[in-house]
Amino acid sequence: MRTRLLGFAAALVLAVLGATAPIAQAAVPAVAGPTCVDGSGTVEYDSTAGQWICVGGEYDGELITKT
C-alpha cells in the first residue's frame, strides 16, 4: 500500500512540474537575435543552460527566440 501511495505521489509531483515548466519558460523575456545585435549586444550560446542569450547592450541576459 505504501509503495502505491508513494508512486502515485511521485507521479502527481512530476505531472505538476511538467505542466508548470512551459508556463515559467514563457514568462521569461526573450528577444530575437537581430534585435539583440541592434541593441549593441551579441548573441552567445550558454552551454551550462543550453540556451542562446543576449550578452551586453540593451537586452543583456535575455533569452534569444527562434525567430
PDB file of N, H, CA, C and O in Angstrom:
ATOM      1  N   MET A   1       0.822  -1.196   0.000  1.00  0.00           N
ATOM      2  CA  MET A   1       0.000   0.000   0.000  1.00  0.00           C
ATOM      3  C   MET A   1       0.869   1.265   0.000  1.00  0.00           C
ATOM      4  O   MET A   1       0.592   2.220  -0.725  1.00  0.00           O
ATOM      5  N   ARG A   2       1.919   1.254   0.821  1.00  0.00           N
ATOM      6  H   ARG A   2       2.144   0.478   1.411  1.00  0.00           H
ATOM      7  CA  ARG A   2       2.790   2.433   0.883  1.00  0.00           C
ATOM      8  C   ARG A   2       3.490   2.664  -0.445  1.00  0.00           C
ATOM      9  O   ARG A   2       3.671   3.809  -0.859  1.00  0.00           O
ATOM     10  N   THR A   3       3.882   1.595  -1.115  1.00  0.00           N
ATOM     11  H   THR A   3       3.734   0.664  -0.779  1.00  0.00           H
ATOM     12  CA  THR A   3       4.563   1.720  -2.396  1.00  0.00           C
ATOM     13  C   THR A   3       3.652   2.354  -3.435  1.00  0.00           C
ATOM     14  O   THR A   3       4.089   3.200  -4.214  1.00  0.00           O
ATOM     15  N   ARG A   4       2.401   1.952  -3.449  1.00  0.00           N
ATOM     16  H   ARG A   4       2.046   1.265  -2.816  1.00  0.00           H
ATOM     17  CA  ARG A   4       1.449   2.540  -4.396  1.00  0.00           C
ATOM     18  C   ARG A   4       1.211   4.012  -4.098  1.00  0.00           C
ATOM     19  O   ARG A   4       1.136   4.831  -5.014  1.00  0.00           O
ATOM     20  N   LEU A   5       1.092   4.343  -2.831  1.00  0.00           N
ATOM     21  H   LEU A   5       1.153   3.678  -2.088  1.00  0.00           H
ATOM     22  CA  LEU A   5       0.867   5.737  -2.446  1.00  0.00           C
ATOM     23  C   LEU A   5       2.070   6.602  -2.810  1.00  0.00           C
ATOM     24  O   LEU A   5       1.915   7.715  -3.313  1.00  0.00           O
ATOM     25  N   LEU A   6       3.266   6.085  -2.552  1.00  0.00           N
ATOM     26  H   LEU A   6       3.393   5.181  -2.143  1.00  0.00           H
ATOM     27  CA  LEU A   6       4.485   6.820  -2.899  1.00  0.00           C
ATOM     28  C   LEU A   6       4.607   6.995  -4.411  1.00  0.00           C
ATOM     29  O   LEU A   6       4.978   8.069  -4.886  1.00  0.00           O
ATOM     30  N   GLY A   7       4.297   5.945  -5.165  1.00  0.00           N
ATOM     31  H   GLY A   7       3.996   5.073  -4.780  1.00  0.00           H
ATOM     32  CA  GLY A   7       4.344   6.037  -6.624  1.00  0.00           C
ATOM     33  C   GLY A   7       3.331   7.033  -7.164  1.00  0.00           C
ATOM     34  O   GLY A   7       3.626   7.789  -8.089  1.00  0.00           O
ATOM     35  N   PHE A   8       2.138   7.032  -6.584  1.00  0.00           N
ATOM     36  H   PHE A   8       1.899   6.417  -5.832  1.00  0.00           H
ATOM     37  CA  PHE A   8       1.109   7.988  -7.008  1.00  0.00           C
ATOM     38  C   PHE A   8       1.540   9.415  -6.699  1.00  0.00           C
ATOM     39  O   PHE A   8       1.364  10.311  -7.525  1.00  0.00           O
ATOM     40  N   ALA A   9       2.105   9.630  -5.509  1.00  0.00           N
ATOM     41  H   ALA A   9       2.247   8.903  -4.838  1.00  0.00           H
ATOM     42  CA  ALA A   9       2.565  10.967  -5.125  1.00  0.00           C
ATOM     43  C   ALA A   9       3.683  11.443  -6.051  1.00  0.00           C
ATOM     44  O   ALA A   9       3.702  12.608  -6.449  1.00  0.00           O
ATOM     45  N   ALA A  10       4.605  10.561  -6.395  1.00  0.00           N
ATOM     46  H   ALA A  10       4.589   9.614  -6.072  1.00  0.00           H
ATOM     47  CA  ALA A  10       5.699  10.928  -7.300  1.00  0.00           C
ATOM     48  C   ALA A  10       5.164  11.271  -8.684  1.00  0.00           C
ATOM     49  O   ALA A  10       5.612  12.233  -9.307  1.00  0.00           O
ATOM     50  N   ALA A  11       4.207  10.486  -9.161  1.00  0.00           N
ATOM     51  H   ALA A  11       3.842   9.704  -8.655  1.00  0.00           H
ATOM     52  CA  ALA A  11       3.619  10.765 -10.477  1.00  0.00           C
ATOM     53  C   ALA A  11       2.881  12.093 -10.468  1.00  0.00           C
ATOM     54  O   ALA A  11       2.933  12.831 -11.452  1.00  0.00           O
ATOM     55  N   LEU A  12       2.207  12.405  -9.393  1.00  0.00           N
ATOM     56  H   LEU A  12       2.166  11.806  -8.594  1.00  0.00           H
ATOM     57  CA  LEU A  12       1.479  13.668  -9.277  1.00  0.00           C
ATOM     58  C   LEU A  12       2.443  14.860  -9.278  1.00  0.00           C
ATOM     59  O   LEU A  12       2.199  15.864  -9.947  1.00  0.00           O
ATOM     60  N   VAL A  13       3.525  14.740  -8.530  1.00  0.00           N
ATOM     61  H   VAL A  13       3.723  13.924  -7.986  1.00  0.00           H
ATOM     62  CA  VAL A  13       4.526  15.823  -8.483  1.00  0.00           C
ATOM     63  C   VAL A  13       5.145  16.039  -9.862  1.00  0.00           C
ATOM     64  O   VAL A  13       5.295  17.181 -10.296  1.00  0.00           O
ATOM     65  N   LEU A  14       5.501  14.972 -10.546  1.00  0.00           N
ATOM     66  H   LEU A  14       5.379  14.044 -10.193  1.00  0.00           H
ATOM     67  CA  LEU A  14       6.083  15.105 -11.884  1.00  0.00           C
ATOM     68  C   LEU A  14       5.099  15.706 -12.876  1.00  0.00           C
ATOM     69  O   LEU A  14       5.491  16.486 -13.744  1.00  0.00           O
ATOM     70  N   ALA A  15       3.825  15.351 -12.755  1.00  0.00           N
ATOM     71  H   ALA A  15       3.507  14.717 -12.050  1.00  0.00           H
ATOM     72  CA  ALA A  15       2.815  15.922 -13.645  1.00  0.00           C
ATOM     73  C   ALA A  15       2.664  17.419 -13.415  1.00  0.00           C
ATOM     74  O   ALA A  15       2.527  18.182 -14.372  1.00  0.00           O
ATOM     75  N   VAL A  16       2.687  17.842 -12.173  1.00  0.00           N
ATOM     76  H   VAL A  16       2.798  17.223 -11.396  1.00  0.00           H
ATOM     77  CA  VAL A  16       2.570  19.274 -11.860  1.00  0.00           C
ATOM     78  C   VAL A  16       3.791  20.027 -12.370  1.00  0.00           C
ATOM     79  O   VAL A  16       3.657  21.101 -12.955  1.00  0.00           O
ATOM     80  N   LEU A  17       4.974  19.476 -12.154  1.00  0.00           N
ATOM     81  H   LEU A  17       5.083  18.603 -11.678  1.00  0.00           H
ATOM     82  CA  LEU A  17       6.192  20.134 -12.640  1.00  0.00           C
ATOM     83  C   LEU A  17       6.223  20.198 -14.159  1.00  0.00           C
ATOM     84  O   LEU A  17       6.650  21.205 -14.725  1.00  0.00           O
ATOM     85  N   GLY A  18       5.785  19.157 -14.816  1.00  0.00           N
ATOM     86  H   GLY A  18       5.438  18.339 -14.356  1.00  0.00           H
ATOM     87  CA  GLY A  18       5.746  19.147 -16.275  1.00  0.00           C
ATOM     88  C   GLY A  18       4.778  20.159 -16.837  1.00  0.00           C
ATOM     89  O   GLY A  18       5.013  20.718 -17.908  1.00  0.00           O
ATOM     90  N   ALA A  19       3.691  20.399 -16.126  1.00  0.00           N
ATOM     91  H   ALA A  19       3.501  19.945 -15.256  1.00  0.00           H
ATOM     92  CA  ALA A  19       2.690  21.359 -16.591  1.00  0.00           C
ATOM     93  C   ALA A  19       3.127  22.799 -16.350  1.00  0.00           C
ATOM     94  O   ALA A  19       2.756  23.686 -17.118  1.00  0.00           O
ATOM     95  N   THR A  20       3.904  23.049 -15.303  1.00  0.00           N
ATOM     96  H   THR A  20       4.205  22.328 -14.679  1.00  0.00           H
ATOM     97  CA  THR A  20       4.291  24.425 -14.987  1.00  0.00           C
ATOM     98  C   THR A  20       5.563  24.870 -15.699  1.00  0.00           C
ATOM     99  O   THR A  20       5.801  26.073 -15.811  1.00  0.00           O
ATOM    100  N   ALA A  21       6.381  23.955 -16.179  1.00  0.00           N
ATOM    101  H   ALA A  21       6.188  22.978 -16.088  1.00  0.00           H
ATOM    102  CA  ALA A  21       7.636  24.335 -16.829  1.00  0.00           C
ATOM    103  C   ALA A  21       7.423  25.215 -18.057  1.00  0.00           C
ATOM    104  O   ALA A  21       8.103  26.234 -18.174  1.00  0.00           O
ATOM    105  N   PRO A  22       6.509  24.879 -18.989  1.00  0.00           N
ATOM    106  CA  PRO A  22       6.312  25.764 -20.137  1.00  0.00           C
ATOM    107  C   PRO A  22       5.784  27.143 -19.743  1.00  0.00           C
ATOM    108  O   PRO A  22       6.111  28.140 -20.387  1.00  0.00           O
ATOM    109  N   ILE A  23       4.978  27.202 -18.699  1.00  0.00           N
ATOM    110  H   ILE A  23       4.712  26.392 -18.176  1.00  0.00           H
ATOM    111  CA  ILE A  23       4.445  28.487 -18.246  1.00  0.00           C
ATOM    112  C   ILE A  23       5.571  29.353 -17.702  1.00  0.00           C
ATOM    113  O   ILE A  23       5.640  30.544 -18.004  1.00  0.00           O
ATOM    114  N   ALA A  24       6.449  28.768 -16.905  1.00  0.00           N
ATOM    115  H   ALA A  24       6.394  27.800 -16.660  1.00  0.00           H
ATOM    116  CA  ALA A  24       7.569  29.524 -16.346  1.00  0.00           C
ATOM    117  C   ALA A  24       8.524  29.966 -17.445  1.00  0.00           C
ATOM    118  O   ALA A  24       9.072  31.067 -17.388  1.00  0.00           O
ATOM    119  N   GLN A  25       8.723  29.119 -18.436  1.00  0.00           N
ATOM    120  H   GLN A  25       8.278  28.225 -18.482  1.00  0.00           H
ATOM    121  CA  GLN A  25       9.624  29.465 -19.528  1.00  0.00           C
ATOM    122  C   GLN A  25       9.039  30.583 -20.379  1.00  0.00           C
ATOM    123  O   GLN A  25       9.781  31.427 -20.880  1.00  0.00           O
ATOM    124  N   ALA A  26       7.722  30.602 -20.549  1.00  0.00           N
ATOM    125  H   ALA A  26       7.119  29.916 -20.141  1.00  0.00           H
ATOM    126  CA  ALA A  26       7.080  31.636 -21.352  1.00  0.00           C
ATOM    127  C   ALA A  26       7.119  32.983 -20.657  1.00  0.00           C
ATOM    128  O   ALA A  26       7.031  34.017 -21.318  1.00  0.00           O
ATOM    129  N   ALA A  27       7.249  32.995 -19.339  1.00  0.00           N
ATOM    130  H   ALA A  27       7.321  32.155 -18.802  1.00  0.00           H
ATOM    131  CA  ALA A  27       7.264  34.241 -18.590  1.00  0.00           C
ATOM    132  C   ALA A  27       8.602  34.966 -18.688  1.00  0.00           C
ATOM    133  O   ALA A  27       8.686  36.154 -18.379  1.00  0.00           O
ATOM    134  N   VAL A  28       9.649  34.261 -19.115  1.00  0.00           N
ATOM    135  H   VAL A  28       9.580  33.295 -19.367  1.00  0.00           H
ATOM    136  CA  VAL A  28      10.971  34.869 -19.242  1.00  0.00           C
ATOM    137  C   VAL A  28      10.997  35.741 -20.486  1.00  0.00           C
ATOM    138  O   VAL A  28      10.621  35.286 -21.566  1.00  0.00           O
ATOM    139  N   PRO A  29      11.442  37.012 -20.348  1.00  0.00           N
ATOM    140  CA  PRO A  29      11.517  37.873 -21.529  1.00  0.00           C
ATOM    141  C   PRO A  29      12.510  37.319 -22.552  1.00  0.00           C
ATOM    142  O   PRO A  29      13.554  36.775 -22.192  1.00  0.00           O
ATOM    143  N   ALA A  30      12.170  37.467 -23.817  1.00  0.00           N
ATOM    144  H   ALA A  30      11.322  37.909 -24.109  1.00  0.00           H
ATOM    145  CA  ALA A  30      13.036  36.970 -24.883  1.00  0.00           C
ATOM    146  C   ALA A  30      13.030  37.958 -26.040  1.00  0.00           C
ATOM    147  O   ALA A  30      12.049  38.666 -26.265  1.00  0.00           O
ATOM    148  N   VAL A  31      14.129  37.996 -26.760  1.00  0.00           N
ATOM    149  H   VAL A  31      14.926  37.421 -26.577  1.00  0.00           H
ATOM    150  CA  VAL A  31      14.259  38.868 -27.919  1.00  0.00           C
ATOM    151  C   VAL A  31      14.780  38.061 -29.097  1.00  0.00           C
ATOM    152  O   VAL A  31      15.348  36.982 -28.922  1.00  0.00           O
ATOM    153  N   ALA A  32      14.586  38.582 -30.272  1.00  0.00           N
ATOM    154  H   ALA A  32      14.125  39.457 -30.414  1.00  0.00           H
ATOM    155  CA  ALA A  32      15.130  37.959 -31.481  1.00  0.00           C
ATOM    156  C   ALA A  32      16.614  38.322 -31.594  1.00  0.00           C
ATOM    157  O   ALA A  32      17.052  39.349 -31.076  1.00  0.00           O
ATOM    158  N   GLY A  33      17.370  37.474 -32.271  1.00  0.00           N
ATOM    159  H   GLY A  33      17.014  36.640 -32.692  1.00  0.00           H
ATOM    160  CA  GLY A  33      18.801  37.705 -32.440  1.00  0.00           C
ATOM    161  C   GLY A  33      19.143  39.062 -33.034  1.00  0.00           C
ATOM    162  O   GLY A  33      19.996  39.768 -32.496  1.00  0.00           O
ATOM    163  N   PRO A  34      18.484  39.449 -34.154  1.00  0.00           N
ATOM    164  CA  PRO A  34      18.793  40.760 -34.733  1.00  0.00           C
ATOM    165  C   PRO A  34      18.463  41.926 -33.788  1.00  0.00           C
ATOM    166  O   PRO A  34      19.137  42.956 -33.813  1.00  0.00           O
ATOM    167  N   THR A  35      17.438  41.762 -32.969  1.00  0.00           N
ATOM    168  H   THR A  35      16.890  40.926 -32.949  1.00  0.00           H
ATOM    169  CA  THR A  35      17.081  42.809 -32.008  1.00  0.00           C
ATOM    170  C   THR A  35      18.179  42.959 -30.968  1.00  0.00           C
ATOM    171  O   THR A  35      18.503  44.074 -30.561  1.00  0.00           O
ATOM    172  N   CYS A  36      18.751  41.844 -30.538  1.00  0.00           N
ATOM    173  H   CYS A  36      18.487  40.938 -30.869  1.00  0.00           H
ATOM    174  CA  CYS A  36      19.868  41.880 -29.591  1.00  0.00           C
ATOM    175  C   CYS A  36      21.059  42.623 -30.193  1.00  0.00           C
ATOM    176  O   CYS A  36      21.660  43.478 -29.542  1.00  0.00           O
ATOM    177  N   VAL A  37      21.391  42.294 -31.427  1.00  0.00           N
ATOM    178  H   VAL A  37      20.902  41.600 -31.956  1.00  0.00           H
ATOM    179  CA  VAL A  37      22.534  42.927 -32.093  1.00  0.00           C
ATOM    180  C   VAL A  37      22.267  44.412 -32.323  1.00  0.00           C
ATOM    181  O   VAL A  37      23.172  45.233 -32.172  1.00  0.00           O
ATOM    182  N   ASP A  38      21.025  44.768 -32.689  1.00  0.00           N
ATOM    183  H   ASP A  38      20.289  44.101 -32.811  1.00  0.00           H
ATOM    184  CA  ASP A  38      20.674  46.179 -32.874  1.00  0.00           C
ATOM    185  C   ASP A  38      20.785  46.971 -31.573  1.00  0.00           C
ATOM    186  O   ASP A  38      21.031  48.177 -31.593  1.00  0.00           O
ATOM    187  N   GLY A  39      20.602  46.285 -30.443  1.00  0.00           N
ATOM    188  H   GLY A  39      20.402  45.306 -30.427  1.00  0.00           H
ATOM    189  CA  GLY A  39      20.724  46.935 -29.136  1.00  0.00           C
ATOM    190  C   GLY A  39      22.137  46.906 -28.594  1.00  0.00           C
ATOM    191  O   GLY A  39      22.331  47.049 -27.386  1.00  0.00           O
ATOM    192  N   SER A  40      23.126  46.728 -29.447  1.00  0.00           N
ATOM    193  H   SER A  40      22.968  46.612 -30.428  1.00  0.00           H
ATOM    194  CA  SER A  40      24.552  46.728 -29.108  1.00  0.00           C
ATOM    195  C   SER A  40      24.983  45.503 -28.315  1.00  0.00           C
ATOM    196  O   SER A  40      25.960  45.567 -27.569  1.00  0.00           O
ATOM    197  N   GLY A  41      24.269  44.382 -28.463  1.00  0.00           N
ATOM    198  H   GLY A  41      23.475  44.330 -29.069  1.00  0.00           H
ATOM    199  CA  GLY A  41      24.657  43.149 -27.783  1.00  0.00           C
ATOM    200  C   GLY A  41      25.168  42.117 -28.765  1.00  0.00           C
ATOM    201  O   GLY A  41      25.200  42.356 -29.972  1.00  0.00           O
ATOM    202  N   THR A  42      25.566  40.970 -28.245  1.00  0.00           N
ATOM    203  H   THR A  42      25.539  40.776 -27.264  1.00  0.00           H
ATOM    204  CA  THR A  42      25.990  39.860 -29.080  1.00  0.00           C
ATOM    205  C   THR A  42      25.211  38.621 -28.672  1.00  0.00           C
ATOM    206  O   THR A  42      24.860  38.452 -27.504  1.00  0.00           O
ATOM    207  N   VAL A  43      24.942  37.755 -29.643  1.00  0.00           N
ATOM    208  H   VAL A  43      25.227  37.892 -30.592  1.00  0.00           H
ATOM    209  CA  VAL A  43      24.228  36.511 -29.387  1.00  0.00           C
ATOM    210  C   VAL A  43      25.260  35.433 -29.088  1.00  0.00           C
ATOM    211  O   VAL A  43      26.121  35.138 -29.918  1.00  0.00           O
ATOM    212  N   GLU A  44      25.168  34.840 -27.882  1.00  0.00           N
ATOM    213  H   GLU A  44      24.469  35.079 -27.208  1.00  0.00           H
ATOM    214  CA  GLU A  44      26.122  33.822 -27.476  1.00  0.00           C
ATOM    215  C   GLU A  44      25.383  32.619 -26.907  1.00  0.00           C
ATOM    216  O   GLU A  44      24.275  32.747 -26.386  1.00  0.00           O
ATOM    217  N   TYR A  45      26.012  31.439 -27.013  1.00  0.00           N
ATOM    218  H   TYR A  45      26.912  31.335 -27.437  1.00  0.00           H
ATOM    219  CA  TYR A  45      25.425  30.205 -26.503  1.00  0.00           C
ATOM    220  C   TYR A  45      25.917  29.956 -25.085  1.00  0.00           C
ATOM    221  O   TYR A  45      27.122  29.920 -24.837  1.00  0.00           O
ATOM    222  N   ASP A  46      24.989  29.787 -24.164  1.00  0.00           N
ATOM    223  H   ASP A  46      24.010  29.817 -24.365  1.00  0.00           H
ATOM    224  CA  ASP A  46      25.319  29.466 -22.777  1.00  0.00           C
ATOM    225  C   ASP A  46      25.253  27.953 -22.625  1.00  0.00           C
ATOM    226  O   ASP A  46      24.165  27.389 -22.515  1.00  0.00           O
ATOM    227  N   SER A  47      26.402  27.294 -22.618  1.00  0.00           N
ATOM    228  H   SER A  47      27.286  27.753 -22.707  1.00  0.00           H
ATOM    229  CA  SER A  47      26.432  25.834 -22.597  1.00  0.00           C
ATOM    230  C   SER A  47      25.936  25.259 -21.275  1.00  0.00           C
ATOM    231  O   SER A  47      25.458  24.125 -21.245  1.00  0.00           O
ATOM    232  N   THR A  48      26.038  26.007 -20.189  1.00  0.00           N
ATOM    233  H   THR A  48      26.426  26.928 -20.213  1.00  0.00           H
ATOM    234  CA  THR A  48      25.548  25.494 -18.910  1.00  0.00           C
ATOM    235  C   THR A  48      24.029  25.437 -18.876  1.00  0.00           C
ATOM    236  O   THR A  48      23.454  24.520 -18.289  1.00  0.00           O
ATOM    237  N   ALA A  49      23.369  26.421 -19.506  1.00  0.00           N
ATOM    238  H   ALA A  49      23.835  27.166 -19.982  1.00  0.00           H
ATOM    239  CA  ALA A  49      21.903  26.444 -19.546  1.00  0.00           C
ATOM    240  C   ALA A  49      21.369  25.782 -20.810  1.00  0.00           C
ATOM    241  O   ALA A  49      20.202  25.392 -20.864  1.00  0.00           O
ATOM    242  N   GLY A  50      22.226  25.656 -21.833  1.00  0.00           N
ATOM    243  H   GLY A  50      23.174  25.973 -21.789  1.00  0.00           H
ATOM    244  CA  GLY A  50      21.788  25.064 -23.089  1.00  0.00           C
ATOM    245  C   GLY A  50      20.893  25.981 -23.887  1.00  0.00           C
ATOM    246  O   GLY A  50      20.014  25.516 -24.613  1.00  0.00           O
ATOM    247  N   GLN A  51      21.108  27.300 -23.762  1.00  0.00           N
ATOM    248  H   GLN A  51      21.822  27.678 -23.173  1.00  0.00           H
ATOM    249  CA  GLN A  51      20.256  28.272 -24.450  1.00  0.00           C
ATOM    250  C   GLN A  51      21.107  29.398 -25.027  1.00  0.00           C
ATOM    251  O   GLN A  51      22.218  29.667 -24.571  1.00  0.00           O
ATOM    252  N   TRP A  52      20.547  30.044 -26.045  1.00  0.00           N
ATOM    253  H   TRP A  52      19.645  29.826 -26.416  1.00  0.00           H
ATOM    254  CA  TRP A  52      21.184  31.224 -26.622  1.00  0.00           C
ATOM    255  C   TRP A  52      20.723  32.439 -25.832  1.00  0.00           C
ATOM    256  O   TRP A  52      19.536  32.571 -25.532  1.00  0.00           O
ATOM    257  N   ILE A  53      21.657  33.330 -25.491  1.00  0.00           N
ATOM    258  H   ILE A  53      22.621  33.222 -25.735  1.00  0.00           H
ATOM    259  CA  ILE A  53      21.322  34.532 -24.743  1.00  0.00           C
ATOM    260  C   ILE A  53      21.957  35.754 -25.394  1.00  0.00           C
ATOM    261  O   ILE A  53      22.885  35.641 -26.194  1.00  0.00           O
ATOM    262  N   CYS A  54      21.442  36.905 -25.039  1.00  0.00           N
ATOM    263  H   CYS A  54      20.688  36.996 -24.389  1.00  0.00           H
ATOM    264  CA  CYS A  54      21.998  38.178 -25.489  1.00  0.00           C
ATOM    265  C   CYS A  54      22.975  38.656 -24.422  1.00  0.00           C
ATOM    266  O   CYS A  54      22.626  38.724 -23.243  1.00  0.00           O
ATOM    267  N   VAL A  55      24.182  38.982 -24.826  1.00  0.00           N
ATOM    268  H   VAL A  55      24.466  38.926 -25.784  1.00  0.00           H
ATOM    269  CA  VAL A  55      25.206  39.426 -23.888  1.00  0.00           C
ATOM    270  C   VAL A  55      25.575  40.866 -24.211  1.00  0.00           C
ATOM    271  O   VAL A  55      25.986  41.180 -25.328  1.00  0.00           O
ATOM    272  N   GLY A  56      25.423  41.732 -23.223  1.00  0.00           N
ATOM    273  H   GLY A  56      25.090  41.476 -22.315  1.00  0.00           H
ATOM    274  CA  GLY A  56      25.750  43.137 -23.386  1.00  0.00           C
ATOM    275  C   GLY A  56      24.627  43.906 -24.047  1.00  0.00           C
ATOM    276  O   GLY A  56      23.649  43.329 -24.522  1.00  0.00           O
ATOM    277  N   GLY A  57      24.780  45.187 -24.070  1.00  0.00           N
ATOM    278  H   GLY A  57      25.574  45.657 -23.684  1.00  0.00           H
ATOM    279  CA  GLY A  57      23.805  46.040 -24.737  1.00  0.00           C
ATOM    280  C   GLY A  57      22.498  46.180 -23.966  1.00  0.00           C
ATOM    281  O   GLY A  57      22.427  45.923 -22.764  1.00  0.00           O
ATOM    282  N   GLU A  58      21.487  46.589 -24.684  1.00  0.00           N
ATOM    283  H   GLU A  58      21.545  46.798 -25.660  1.00  0.00           H
ATOM    284  CA  GLU A  58      20.180  46.907 -24.102  1.00  0.00           C
ATOM    285  C   GLU A  58      19.449  45.675 -23.569  1.00  0.00           C
ATOM    286  O   GLU A  58      18.682  45.790 -22.614  1.00  0.00           O
ATOM    287  N   TYR A  59      19.668  44.512 -24.159  1.00  0.00           N
ATOM    288  H   TYR A  59      20.292  44.419 -24.935  1.00  0.00           H
ATOM    289  CA  TYR A  59      18.933  43.295 -23.798  1.00  0.00           C
ATOM    290  C   TYR A  59      19.829  42.270 -23.088  1.00  0.00           C
ATOM    291  O   TYR A  59      19.620  41.066 -23.235  1.00  0.00           O
ATOM    292  N   ASP A  60      20.797  42.723 -22.340  1.00  0.00           N
ATOM    293  H   ASP A  60      20.967  43.701 -22.220  1.00  0.00           H
ATOM    294  CA  ASP A  60      21.768  41.857 -21.684  1.00  0.00           C
ATOM    295  C   ASP A  60      21.089  40.805 -20.804  1.00  0.00           C
ATOM    296  O   ASP A  60      20.277  41.133 -19.939  1.00  0.00           O
ATOM    297  N   GLY A  61      21.438  39.534 -21.039  1.00  0.00           N
ATOM    298  H   GLY A  61      22.098  39.268 -21.741  1.00  0.00           H
ATOM    299  CA  GLY A  61      20.935  38.437 -20.224  1.00  0.00           C
ATOM    300  C   GLY A  61      19.613  37.847 -20.666  1.00  0.00           C
ATOM    301  O   GLY A  61      19.168  36.856 -20.087  1.00  0.00           O
ATOM    302  N   GLU A  62      18.968  38.419 -21.668  1.00  0.00           N
ATOM    303  H   GLU A  62      19.329  39.224 -22.139  1.00  0.00           H
ATOM    304  CA  GLU A  62      17.677  37.896 -22.117  1.00  0.00           C
ATOM    305  C   GLU A  62      17.860  36.744 -23.094  1.00  0.00           C
ATOM    306  O   GLU A  62      18.833  36.701 -23.847  1.00  0.00           O
ATOM    307  N   LEU A  63      16.913  35.812 -23.074  1.00  0.00           N
ATOM    308  H   LEU A  63      16.122  35.847 -22.462  1.00  0.00           H
ATOM    309  CA  LEU A  63      16.950  34.667 -23.959  1.00  0.00           C
ATOM    310  C   LEU A  63      16.697  35.093 -25.405  1.00  0.00           C
ATOM    311  O   LEU A  63      16.021  36.089 -25.663  1.00  0.00           O
ATOM    312  N   ILE A  64      17.241  34.337 -26.324  1.00  0.00           N
ATOM    313  H   ILE A  64      17.790  33.528 -26.115  1.00  0.00           H
ATOM    314  CA  ILE A  64      17.035  34.593 -27.746  1.00  0.00           C
ATOM    315  C   ILE A  64      15.921  33.675 -28.248  1.00  0.00           C
ATOM    316  O   ILE A  64      15.939  32.472 -27.990  1.00  0.00           O
ATOM    317  N   THR A  65      14.956  34.247 -28.961  1.00  0.00           N
ATOM    318  H   THR A  65      14.942  35.225 -29.169  1.00  0.00           H
ATOM    319  CA  THR A  65      13.874  33.468 -29.517  1.00  0.00           C
ATOM    320  C   THR A  65      14.327  32.814 -30.804  1.00  0.00           C
ATOM    321  O   THR A  65      15.381  33.153 -31.341  1.00  0.00           O
ATOM    322  N   LYS A  66      13.536  31.877 -31.304  1.00  0.00           N
ATOM    323  H   LYS A  66      12.679  31.602 -30.868  1.00  0.00           H
ATOM    324  CA  LYS A  66      13.875  31.167 -32.544  1.00  0.00           C
ATOM    325  C   LYS A  66      13.771  32.060 -33.760  1.00  0.00           C
ATOM    326  O   LYS A  66      14.436  31.800 -34.763  1.00  0.00           O
ATOM    327  N   THR A  67      12.969  33.093 -33.708  1.00  0.00           N
ATOM    328  H   THR A  67      12.429  33.304 -32.894  1.00  0.00           H
ATOM    329  CA  THR A  67      12.772  33.953 -34.878  1.00  0.00           C
ATOM    330  C   THR A  67      13.638  35.164 -34.833  1.00  0.00           C
ATOM    331  O   THR A  67      13.592  35.990 -35.744  1.00  0.00           O
TER     332      THR A  67
END
